[in-house]
Amino acid sequence: MGNDTRPNVLPTKGASGPGFLGPDYNPADEMLPPAAVGVQRGDSLDSVMNAVKGIIYYGDMMGFGEPSSRFTSDMPGLRPLGVNYFVNSGLTCSNGSSMWEYVITIPTGGALGENIKKAIKDVGLPQLRGMAPGILEDAQSALNPFPVINAVVGSGYPKCKLVKKQVGDVSGNIYNIDGVLLVDPEGLSKGQDGLYYQEKWIQDRAVKGKKRRNEDDDSHFARSDPIQISYDEWQKAPKTHNEEGCVIDPVKTPGLQQPSTCQGQGFVNYTREEKHPLHKMISLTVAAVSVFALITFWAVKPRK
């Protein structure tokens, strides 16, 4: 402003992928209905036991996100709900690549702190990765004032770091129940564990001090201070990468980091909408019923 003649004060771009509002994911749609877990109305002992197991099942879904006893150990669909994904922040890293934010909505089990997390594990119970602890984790993240303060007092010119993170839900699905893609479609690679991963440039952080007890490296990194530089430093930094995060000229600048998908290693680019497995099954069922109804209609149609 004033004497500043730059057309844009900050190096911003539009959001891509799920966007700033997040993916089209509804946890309620991903939960199985009572009938699918064996709950049926009846007066037999089996129906009563199935109803009790159903109550425990939904209790585990709310609290643990996995079976907590032998009653629910063989029941389907019992898993932590949520989606992890990358979203384009709109900022440009000092090396020229787009800067992304990694968003975690799959519960980690640390809603009540690392000490409680370890204590629960020591007594043989599952981690608190159900819907209720997940809501608490999201609330803690939303009430954290540091991102807002950092946006106000920070320079807006980040130094970045290349990371590889899992995207999609905990089971490896990257589509919701309606077949809508939940993650950014570019640069997806599938690991040997069946889960999808992406490599993106995120804001680097100045990791200081020792890790807390029972704290992992990712948690230690997340609570560290983000590295921001001045405009002059950002302008002078060599722009060795393009917006996609790949090295512009590997011959002139050998040895620089870049996503493995830049060489086409396991690169999967989703340009069309595919269906969730359950959605496919429902579609096939509807198609089969339609064909059967058509055959029946022509079979019973009165002849003239």
C-alpha positions in Angstrom: 0.0 0.0 0.0 1.2 3.6 -0.4 4.5 3.5 -2.2 4.3 -0.3 -2.7 4.0 -0.8 -6.4 3.6 -4.6 -6.4 0.4 -5.8 -8.1 -0.1 -8.4 -5.3 1.2 -7.9 -1.8 1.0 -11.7 -1.1 1.8 -14.6 -3.5 -1.6 -16.1 -3.4 -3.5 -18.6 -5.6 -6.9 -20.1 -5.6 -7.7 -23.1 -3.5 -7.9 -26.5 -5.2 -8.9 -30.0 -4.2 -11.6 -30.1 -1.5 -11.4 -26.3 -1.0 -11.3 -24.3 2.2 -14.7 -25.7 3.3 -13.4 -29.3 3.2 -14.6 -32.4 1.5 -18.2 -33.5 1.1 -18.1 -36.1 3.9 -20.9 -36.8 6.3 -20.0 -39.3 9.1 -23.7 -40.2 9.6 -23.8 -41.5 6.0 -20.8 -43.7 6.6 -22.3 -45.5 9.6 -24.1 -48.7 9.0 -27.9 -48.8 9.9 -29.1 -51.1 12.7 -30.4 -53.8 10.3 -26.9 -54.0 8.7 -25.3 -55.0 12.1 -28.0 -57.6 12.9 -30.5 -55.6 14.9 -34.1 -56.8 14.2 -37.3 -56.6 16.0 -38.4 -59.9 17.7 -39.1 -61.7 20.9 -36.4 -64.5 20.6 -33.3 -64.6 22.7 -31.2 -64.1 19.6 -33.0 -60.9 18.7 -32.5 -59.6 22.3 -28.7 -60.5 22.1 -28.4 -58.8 18.7 -30.1 -55.7 20.1 -27.6 -55.6 23.0 -24.7 -56.1 20.6 -26.1 -53.2 18.5 -26.1 -50.9 21.5 -22.5 -51.8 22.3 -21.6 -51.4 18.6 -22.9 -47.8 18.4 -21.3 -47.1 21.8 -17.9 -48.3 20.3 -18.5 -46.1 17.2 -19.1 -43.1 19.5 -16.3 -43.8 21.9 -13.5 -45.9 20.5 -13.9 -46.3 16.8 -13.0 -50.0 17.0 -14.2 -53.0 18.9 -13.8 -52.8 22.7 -15.0 -56.3 23.6 -15.7 -59.7 22.0 -19.3 -58.6 21.5 -18.3 -56.3 18.6 -15.1 -57.9 17.5 -16.7 -59.5 14.4 -19.2 -56.7 13.5 -18.6 -54.8 10.2 -18.0 -51.1 9.6 -16.5 -50.4 13.1 -13.7 -47.9 12.4 -12.7 -44.3 13.1 -14.6 -41.9 10.9 -13.2 -38.9 9.2 -11.0 -37.9 6.2 -7.4 -36.7 6.1 -6.6 -34.4 3.1 -4.4 -31.7 1.7 -5.9 -28.3 0.8 -4.1 -25.6 -1.2 -3.4 -22.7 1.1 -3.2 -20.2 -1.8 0.3 -19.2 -0.7 3.6 -19.8 -2.6 6.6 -21.3 -1.0 10.0 -19.6 -1.2 11.1 -22.2 -3.7 8.2 -21.5 -6.1 5.9 -24.4 -5.3 2.3 -24.1 -4.0 2.0 -24.4 -0.2 -0.5 -26.9 1.1 -2.1 -27.5 4.5 -2.6 -31.0 5.8 -5.9 -31.4 7.5 -6.5 -34.2 9.9 -10.1 -35.1 10.8 -9.6 -38.8 11.5 -9.4 -38.9 15.4 -5.9 -39.6 16.6 -6.8 -40.7 20.2 -5.2 -37.7 21.9 -8.4 -35.8 22.8 -7.7 -36.1 26.5 -3.9 -35.7 26.3 -1.0 -38.0 25.7 -0.9 -39.2 29.3 -4.6 -40.4 29.2 -3.9 -41.9 25.8 -1.1 -44.0 27.2 -3.1 -44.9 30.4 -6.0 -46.2 28.3 -3.6 -48.3 26.2 -1.9 -49.7 29.3 -5.2 -51.1 30.6 -5.9 -52.9 27.3 -8.6 -50.6 26.0 -8.7 -49.2 22.4 -7.7 -45.6 21.8 -10.4 -42.9 22.0 -10.9 -42.6 18.2 -14.7 -42.5 18.0 -17.0 -39.7 17.0 -17.2 -38.1 20.4 -13.5 -37.8 20.9 -13.1 -36.7 17.3 -15.5 -33.8 17.9 -13.5 -32.9 20.9 -10.3 -32.9 18.9 -11.9 -30.7 16.2 -13.1 -28.3 18.9 -9.6 -28.1 20.4 -8.1 -27.4 17.0 -10.8 -24.7 16.2 -10.3 -23.0 19.6 -6.5 -22.8 19.1 -5.8 -19.1 18.6 -2.3 -19.6 17.2 -3.2 -19.9 13.5 -5.2 -16.7 13.6 -2.4 -14.8 15.5 0.1 -16.2 13.0 -2.0 -15.0 10.1 -2.2 -11.5 11.5 1.4 -11.0 12.6 3.2 -13.3 10.1 4.8 -12.1 6.9 2.8 -14.4 4.6 6.0 -15.6 2.9 6.6 -19.2 4.0 9.5 -21.5 3.8 8.3 -25.0 3.0 9.1 -28.7 3.6 8.1 -31.7 1.5 6.0 -34.3 3.4 4.2 -37.5 2.5 0.9 -38.1 4.2 -2.0 -40.5 4.0 -5.2 -39.1 2.5 -8.8 -40.4 2.5 -10.5 -42.3 5.3 -8.9 -44.8 7.7 -9.9 -47.7 5.3 -8.3 -46.2 2.2 -11.5 -44.9 0.6 -11.2 -41.6 -1.2 -14.8 -41.3 -2.3 -17.9 -40.7 -0.2 -21.1 -42.8 -0.3 -22.3 -40.9 -3.3 -19.1 -41.4 -5.3 -17.8 -37.9 -4.8 -14.0 -37.6 -4.6 -12.9 -36.4 -1.2 -9.3 -35.4 -1.8 -7.2 -33.5 -4.4 -7.2 -35.6 -7.5 -3.5 -35.0 -8.5 -0.5 -36.8 -7.3 -2.2 -39.8 -5.6 -0.1 -42.9 -5.0 -1.3 -46.2 -3.4 0.9 -47.8 -0.8 1.4 -51.4 0.0 -1.0 -51.0 2.9 -3.8 -50.2 0.5 -4.0 -46.6 1.6 -3.6 -43.5 -0.6 -0.8 -41.0 -0.1 0.2 -37.6 -1.5 3.4 -35.7 -1.3 3.0 -31.9 -0.9 5.0 -28.9 0.2 3.7 -27.6 3.6 5.0 -24.7 5.7 8.2 -25.7 7.5 8.5 -25.3 11.3 11.4 -24.5 13.6 11.3 -27.6 15.8 12.8 -26.7 19.2 13.1 -28.4 22.5 12.6 -32.0 23.4 9.5 -34.1 22.6 7.0 -34.5 25.4 6.5 -37.9 27.0 4.8 -40.3 24.6 4.8 -37.6 21.9 5.5 -38.6 18.3 7.5 -36.6 15.7 4.4 -35.3 13.9 2.9 -33.9 17.1 6.2 -32.3 18.0 6.4 -30.7 14.6 2.8 -29.5 14.7 3.2 -27.5 17.9 6.5 -25.8 16.7 6.7 -22.3 15.3 6.1 -22.0 11.5 9.0 -20.5 9.5 8.1 -17.2 7.7 10.6 -15.0 6.0 10.5 -11.4 4.8 9.4 -10.4 1.3 13.0 -9.5 0.3 14.2 -13.0 1.4 11.3 -14.7 -0.3 12.0 -12.7 -3.5 15.8 -13.5 -3.5 15.2 -17.3 -2.9 15.7 -19.3 -6.1 12.4 -20.4 -7.6 13.6 -23.9 -8.4 10.2 -25.6 -8.4 6.9 -25.1 -10.3 3.5 -24.7 -8.8 3.0 -28.5 -8.8 6.1 -28.9 -6.6 8.4 -30.4 -9.2 11.9 -29.3 -10.0 11.8 -27.0 -13.1 15.2 -27.9 -14.4 16.7 -31.1 -12.8 19.9 -30.8 -14.9 20.8 -27.3 -13.7 19.7 -28.0 -10.1 20.3 -31.7 -9.4 19.6 -33.3 -6.0 16.6 -31.2 -5.1 13.7 -32.7 -3.4 10.5 -33.2 -5.3 7.4 -35.5 -5.0 8.0 -39.0 -6.4 5.0 -38.5 -8.7 7.1 -35.9 -10.7 8.9 -38.9 -12.2 5.6 -40.8 -12.7 6.3 -43.3 -9.9 2.9 -44.7 -8.9 1.1 -41.5 -10.2 -2.7 -41.7 -10.3 -4.6 -38.8 -11.6 -8.4 -38.9 -11.1 -10.1 -37.0 -13.8 -13.5 -38.7 -13.6 -15.9 -39.4 -10.8 -15.8 -43.0 -9.5 -18.3 -44.7 -7.2 -17.9 -45.7 -3.6 -18.0 -49.6 -3.4 -21.3 -49.5 -1.5 -22.7 -47.0 -4.0 -21.7 -49.4 -6.8 -23.4 -52.3 -5.0 -26.7 -50.3 -4.6 -26.5 -49.3 -8.3 -26.1 -52.9 -9.5 -29.0 -54.0 -7.2 -31.3 -51.3 -8.6 -30.3 -52.3 -12.2 -31.0 -56.0 -11.5 -34.5 -55.1 -10.0 -35.3 -52.9 -13.0 -34.4 -55.7 -15.5 -36.4 -58.3 -13.5 -39.4 -55.9 -13.4 -39.2 -55.3 -17.1 -39.1 -59.1 -17.8 -42.0 -59.7 -15.6 -44.0 -56.9 -17.2 -43.6 -58.3 -20.7 -44.3 -61.8 -19.4 -47.7 -60.9 -17.9 -48.7 -58.4 -20.5 -52.0 -59.5 -22.1 -51.8 -60.4 -25.7 -54.2 -58.9 -28.2 
